[in-house]
Every structure is written in C-alpha cells, then in structure tokens.
C-alpha cells in the first residue's frame, strides 16, 4: 500500500475495501485570530483604503483622499446602480416567467439543473433566493452541500452529487457545486494536486453524461471585483444578521485573489464546452445581476406561453461568455472605465 501524503485526506483500498484513511483537520474558524476587524483593516490597506466603522449606518471603505470608495463602480459599465423602482416590477415579471418554466418542466418531465458558482460574496445566494422564492417548493430544490466527507474524496468526488440531481419534472439550483474542487479546495490546499488534475479531466465527461441522461445544465459564474468583495465582507462583519456568512475562508479569498483568478480561468479553459457552456454574470450591482441571470436562463430555454417581450435579451454588458472575460471583470482592475447613463436595456428608467 502506498504511503499517504502528510496531512491530506486520502483513502486507500485493497480488494475494494477502505484500508486506511488519513485526514487533514478543517481550517479553524479562528484562522485569523479573534480580531476580525484588524484583518479587514489590513485587507483594506492592501488595496490602498481604510475602513470607517460606523454605529449609525453602514461601514465604508475610504480612499487616501478621505472620500468614500464607490467600490461597485470598479470597471462597471453603468454609472448608477439599478434602483428598486426599476428592479421590483422587472423581478416580478421574470419570476412569473420562471413559474411558467417550472410548469412546463413538470408537465413534460424535463430535468433542469442550474449551477451557481463564483467568488465569495459575489451574489450567488441572493440570486438563488430570487429564482426560487415564487417557485413551487415541491418541484424546485436548492442544493448546498457541506464539505465532502472522507469517503467522498479522490476519484469518488463527483459521485456525491448524483443523489441531488433533478428528478423528472424538477428544477435543482446548486449553490456551489462540484466546481468547489477546482476553486476553494485547490486554492486553499484542501485537495492534493493529483485529485485536482483528475477533476479537470473528469468534469467534462461527467457533464457530458448528464446531458446524455437528459439533464439540461446551465452554469452561471458570478463575478465581483476585489474592492466590492471586500466591502461586502465588511458589511457581513458589521451586520449581526449577516455575520454568520463571514468565515476565515472568505477572508483568505481576498489575500489569495490572484490564485482564485488563475483557478477560475483554468476552470473556463477546461470546462467551457458546447454541451455545458459557462455564462459570466457581472454582479457588482446585485439587483441588476440577479435580473440578468434570470433573463439569461429564461432566454435559453423553451417553455409554454413564453413572453418574449418580457424575457427580452440579456444585457451583453452584464452577461457574457468566459472568452470575453479573461483578464477583466472580477480580476480587480482599478479604473472605473466608461459608463452608461440610464437603467439599461429591459428597464424603465
């Protein structure tokens, strides 16, 4: 039997039975110590900012001139965030279209799987909630798995997702997916390099089998810039209702920004395929990102009584192919870039 690598979670089999298991302890919640504020201050300083903590309102990032940082505007194509007056009616109309889609999926026995991936605090969870909030719960499931158990490691990793795939007539919304192996697990050193290489080889075949089995797979990657991600992490820290969302892994994602960028681009190179393409959603403005993600899903699927005038076409400034996103979007550029006035296509200003 081969010698295990120190610290890695590995399984060794003889005659089909597990004969040895070596584990690496999970990263503790206090990875950065008790003073999370000090860590956030340091992360802000790395970007040339400081944090202004406030008891009478949201905390802010402040630049060297003492002015609040409009972090969401970093490389964003619109001058203003989508306001609630524009957002709510469009959300409602798209959610009605999602209900029609669900009814068609149920009536025809289709199997729809939507994967939501991206950086920490990029807006995946909020988008999933808006997708699901008016769907019938018996025909739509949110799947958010915990870290893999010992027997789910190695080449068996992808098998852990099989019981959670959509049944006929069902929609499954994956809040992260098997791509955690190529993201957080690889960047944070939670899986050996060998298992990571195997994943990049196995994932395309796995998704091809899903397609052959009749599963319609849509893969969404939610993008956010570095300063905006940090602002959202600070918001989580300061808000007692959101503080449970902040973890040591989230903080580490700021410091390992470039490693996560490299991991993202490797995923796109290996798994952006004709039968399972990726779609990138710029989510620096959460409201606009949610709506354009809905619009994209509805635009690529056929269903009964579809209103094309409501669905429209996804905004190409917000929704795009990975081939147009290398070296941009969430890679943390500093410039604001050109911006457009107004709400954009599909909205009444």
C-alpha distance (Angstrom), angle and dihedral (degrees) to the residues before:
residue distance angle dihedral
X1 . . .
X2 3.79 . .
X3 3.76 119.2 .
X4 3.82 112.2 -104.9
X5 3.77 120.2 -118.3
X6 3.79 111.1 -108.8
X7 3.76 113.4 -97.5
X8 3.79 98.5 2.2
X9 3.74 124.7 121.7
X10 3.79 102.0 -121.0
X11 3.79 137.1 160.1
X12 3.81 124.4 -148.7
X13 3.77 121.3 -162.3
X14 3.76 133.1 -161.7
X15 3.81 119.2 -177.7
X16 3.79 89.1 -7.8
X17 3.82 95.0 -56.5
X18 3.78 128.5 111.9
X19 3.79 106.4 -111.6
X20 3.79 102.7 172.3
X21 3.77 138.4 13.6
X22 3.80 127.0 -167.8
X23 3.78 118.6 -170.0
X24 3.76 136.2 -161.9
X25 3.81 113.8 -148.3
X26 3.78 115.5 -112.8
X27 3.78 117.2 -103.2
X28 3.81 105.1 -89.3
X29 3.79 119.6 -117.8
X30 3.80 89.2 -120.7
X31 3.80 93.1 56.2
X32 3.80 89.6 132.9
X33 3.78 96.1 37.1
X34 3.77 129.3 -109.2
X35 3.80 97.7 -61.0
X36 3.79 101.8 79.9
X37 3.81 90.4 163.5
X38 3.80 90.1 62.2
X39 3.80 90.0 52.5
X40 3.80 91.6 50.1
X41 3.80 89.7 48.6
X42 3.79 90.1 53.3
X43 3.80 92.7 47.6
X44 3.80 89.8 51.0
X45 3.81 91.1 49.0
X46 3.82 88.8 53.0
X47 3.82 86.9 62.6
X48 3.80 94.4 43.7
X49 3.82 95.0 -102.0
X50 3.77 139.1 106.3
X51 3.80 130.1 -144.8
X52 3.80 119.9 -116.0
X53 3.79 105.7 -158.2
X54 3.80 113.5 -156.1
X55 3.79 132.5 -170.9
X56 3.81 94.0 -163.0
X57 3.79 99.3 52.0
X58 3.80 145.0 -10.1
X59 3.78 117.4 -36.0
X60 3.78 115.9 -113.9
X61 3.76 143.3 -149.7
X62 3.81 110.8 -121.4
X63 3.80 124.3 -159.0
X64 3.81 128.0 -141.7
X65 3.82 91.1 -86.8
X66 3.79 91.2 57.2
X67 3.81 93.7 -109.1
X68 3.82 125.4 129.7
X69 3.79 113.3 -99.5
X70 3.79 117.4 -122.6
X71 3.78 90.2 -146.6
X72 3.79 95.5 173.5
X73 3.82 90.8 59.9
X74 3.81 92.2 66.4
X75 3.80 103.4 124.6
X76 3.82 90.7 -23.6
X77 3.83 117.5 148.8
X78 3.82 97.3 -140.1
X79 3.78 128.4 67.6
X80 3.81 94.6 -145.7
X81 3.77 134.7 36.9
X82 3.77 116.7 -115.2
X83 3.79 108.2 -91.1
X84 3.78 124.7 -135.6
X85 3.81 92.4 -110.2
X86 3.81 89.4 63.5
X87 3.79 95.1 34.2
X88 3.82 103.8 53.8
X89 3.82 101.2 55.0
X90 3.81 92.5 44.5
X91 3.80 90.9 47.7
X92 3.79 90.9 51.8
X93 3.79 93.6 49.0
X94 3.80 92.5 48.6
X95 3.80 91.5 46.8
X96 3.81 88.6 54.9
X97 3.80 87.5 54.1
X98 3.82 89.2 50.1
X99 3.81 88.5 54.3
X100 3.81 89.5 53.5
X101 3.79 89.1 49.3
X102 3.80 91.0 51.4
X103 3.80 91.7 49.4
X104 3.81 90.2 52.3
X105 3.81 92.2 46.7
X106 3.80 90.4 51.7
X107 3.81 95.3 44.4
X108 3.80 94.4 48.8
X109 3.82 99.4 36.7
X110 3.78 93.8 -119.7
X111 3.80 119.9 161.8
X112 3.82 115.6 -138.1
X113 3.80 123.6 -172.4
X114 3.81 120.8 -177.0
X115 3.81 117.4 -172.1
X116 3.82 118.5 -156.5
X117 3.80 112.7 -161.2
X118 3.79 137.1 157.1
X119 3.77 143.2 102.1
X120 3.79 123.6 -33.4
X121 3.83 112.2 -80.2
X122 3.80 91.4 13.2
X123 3.81 93.1 130.0
X124 3.80 102.3 -97.2
X125 3.80 97.2 130.9
X126 3.79 95.2 47.0
X127 3.79 91.2 48.9
X128 3.80 91.8 49.9
X129 3.79 90.4 52.0
X130 3.80 91.1 53.1
X131 3.79 90.8 47.9
X132 3.81 92.5 51.6
X133 3.80 106.0 32.5
X134 3.82 95.8 91.9
X135 3.81 99.2 29.5
X136 3.80 120.9 104.9
X137 3.82 104.9 -97.0
X138 3.80 92.7 -141.9
X139 3.76 90.9 63.4
X140 3.80 101.9 35.4
X141 3.80 127.2 56.3
X142 3.79 133.2 -173.7
X143 3.80 111.1 -144.2
X144 3.81 117.5 -161.1
X145 3.80 110.5 162.1
X146 3.79 124.9 -163.3
X147 3.80 121.5 -126.2
X148 3.82 112.8 -58.2
X149 3.79 119.6 -86.4
X150 3.79 121.1 -123.3
X151 3.80 94.2 -94.7
X152 3.83 91.2 51.4
X153 3.80 96.1 63.1
X154 3.78 130.9 100.1
X155 3.81 119.5 19.2
X156 3.83 89.3 -14.6
X157 3.80 91.2 66.0
X158 3.80 97.8 101.1
X159 3.81 92.1 49.1
X160 3.82 91.1 71.2
X161 3.80 89.3 72.2
X162 3.81 97.3 53.7
X163 3.85 96.4 85.4
X164 3.80 89.7 53.1
X165 3.79 98.5 53.0
X166 3.81 115.5 116.4
X167 3.78 118.0 -88.2
X168 3.82 120.0 -137.7
X169 3.79 108.7 -64.8
X170 3.80 93.4 18.9
X171 3.81 138.9 114.0
X172 3.82 118.5 -148.5
X173 3.81 120.8 -164.9
X174 3.80 111.5 -161.2
X175 3.82 114.3 -152.7
X176 3.79 92.2 -156.4
X177 3.77 119.4 -21.6
X178 3.78 144.3 -168.2
X179 3.80 86.7 -39.5
X180 3.80 88.8 80.4
X181 3.78 84.6 84.5
X182 3.80 91.4 62.7
X183 3.81 93.3 40.1
X184 3.79 124.9 36.1
X185 3.81 95.5 6.2
X186 3.78 93.4 52.7
X187 3.81 97.4 39.5
X188 3.82 95.0 44.7
X189 3.80 93.1 43.7
X190 3.79 96.4 -114.4
X191 3.81 93.4 135.2
X192 3.80 131.0 40.6
X193 3.78 119.3 -104.8
X194 3.80 89.4 -113.4
X195 3.81 92.3 58.6
X196 3.80 90.3 47.2
X197 3.81 91.4 53.2
X198 3.79 90.6 48.0
X199 3.79 90.0 51.5
X200 3.80 93.8 54.6
X201 3.81 87.7 51.5
X202 3.81 96.1 43.8
X203 3.82 101.4 42.1
X204 3.84 96.7 71.7
X205 3.80 91.4 49.4
X206 3.81 90.7 46.3
X207 3.80 91.4 52.7
X208 3.79 91.9 45.1
X209 3.80 88.3 56.0
X210 3.81 90.0 49.8
X211 3.80 89.1 54.5
X212 3.81 91.8 46.9
X213 3.80 88.6 51.8
X214 3.79 90.5 56.9
X215 3.81 99.8 -101.2
X216 3.79 115.3 143.3
X217 3.81 105.0 -142.8
X218 3.80 123.6 -162.1
X219 3.82 117.5 -178.1
X220 3.81 119.1 -160.8
X221 3.80 123.9 -172.8
X222 3.82 114.6 -162.3
X223 3.77 113.9 -148.6
X224 3.81 128.2 -158.1
X225 3.79 131.1 168.7
X226 3.78 122.5 -114.8
X227 3.80 98.8 -109.2
X228 3.80 92.4 46.2
X229 3.79 91.2 49.3
X230 3.81 89.5 52.4
X231 3.81 91.1 48.6
X232 3.80 89.6 53.7
X233 3.81 91.9 48.4
X234 3.81 89.3 52.3
X235 3.80 88.7 49.6
X236 3.79 89.9 53.3
X237 3.79 91.8 49.7
X238 3.80 93.5 50.7
X239 3.81 97.6 43.0
X240 3.83 113.9 78.7
X241 3.81 89.4 -156.7
X242 3.82 93.2 53.5
X243 3.80 101.7 33.3
X244 3.81 92.4 97.7
X245 3.81 87.3 68.4
X246 3.81 93.1 63.4
X247 3.79 116.2 89.4
X248 3.77 138.7 164.2
X249 3.81 88.4 -103.2
X250 3.81 89.8 58.5
X251 3.79 91.0 53.4
X252 3.78 91.4 46.5
X253 3.80 90.2 52.9
X254 3.81 88.6 66.4
X255 3.77 93.6 53.2
X256 3.80 92.4 44.7
X257 3.77 94.7 45.8
X258 3.79 95.4 131.3
X259 3.80 92.3 48.0
X260 3.80 90.0 52.9
X261 3.80 89.7 48.9
X262 3.80 90.7 53.3
X263 3.81 90.2 47.3
X264 3.81 91.4 50.4
X265 3.78 92.7 50.7
X266 3.81 91.5 48.0
X267 3.80 88.9 53.6
X268 3.79 91.1 51.6
X269 3.80 93.0 47.8
X270 3.79 93.6 51.0
X271 3.80 103.5 33.9
X272 3.82 108.7 29.0
X273 3.79 93.6 105.9
X274 3.82 136.6 159.4
X275 3.81 92.3 -110.6
X276 3.83 93.8 41.7
X277 3.82 111.3 23.8
X278 3.79 125.4 176.4
X279 3.80 123.0 -125.0
X280 3.82 118.6 -159.0
X281 3.82 118.4 -145.1
X282 3.81 117.5 -162.6
X283 3.81 100.8 -139.9
X284 3.80 103.3 176.1
X285 3.82 83.1 117.1
X286 3.81 102.2 47.4
X287 3.80 97.3 -162.5
X288 3.78 94.3 51.4
X289 3.80 91.5 43.2
X290 3.82 92.5 53.0
X291 3.78 93.4 50.6
X292 3.79 94.8 45.6
X293 3.82 90.5 49.2
X294 3.82 89.0 53.7
X295 3.78 90.5 45.7
X296 3.80 91.7 51.4
X297 3.80 94.1 50.9
X298 3.80 92.3 47.2
X299 3.80 92.3 46.0
X300 3.82 95.3 56.0
X301 3.82 96.8 45.8
X302 3.79 130.4 71.0
X303 3.79 119.8 -137.4
X304 3.79 140.1 156.1
X305 3.81 119.5 -76.6
X306 3.77 93.0 6.3
X307 3.78 112.8 178.7
X308 3.76 105.9 -145.0
X309 3.80 90.8 -173.9
X310 3.82 89.2 60.7
X311 3.80 98.1 41.0
X312 3.78 94.5 43.6
X313 3.80 118.5 162.9
X314 3.81 125.3 -50.3
X315 3.80 114.2 -102.9
X316 3.83 105.0 -101.3
X317 3.80 89.6 -149.6
X318 3.82 89.2 62.9
X319 3.81 105.0 27.1
X320 3.78 119.3 47.2
X321 3.78 147.5 143.9
X322 3.83 119.4 -87.6
X323 3.79 89.4 -117.8
X324 3.81 88.6 72.4
X325 3.81 94.6 45.9
X326 3.78 106.4 61.6
X327 3.79 108.8 121.9
X328 3.81 94.3 6.0
X329 3.82 142.4 64.2
X330 3.78 106.0 44.0
X331 3.79 96.9 12.2
X332 3.77 91.1 101.8
X333 3.78 106.4 -109.7
X334 3.80 114.9 178.0
X335 3.76 102.6 -143.9
X336 3.80 121.7 92.2
X337 3.76 94.4 -141.6
X338 3.79 125.4 -161.6
X339 3.79 116.9 -37.4
X340 3.78 137.6 -160.9
X341 3.77 126.0 -131.8
X342 3.78 121.2 -134.6
X343 3.78 131.2 39.9
X344 3.77 96.5 -70.6
X345 3.83 132.1 -124.4
X346 3.78 116.1 -25.4
X347 3.82 96.3 24.5
X348 3.77 135.5 94.4
X349 3.80 109.3 -132.2
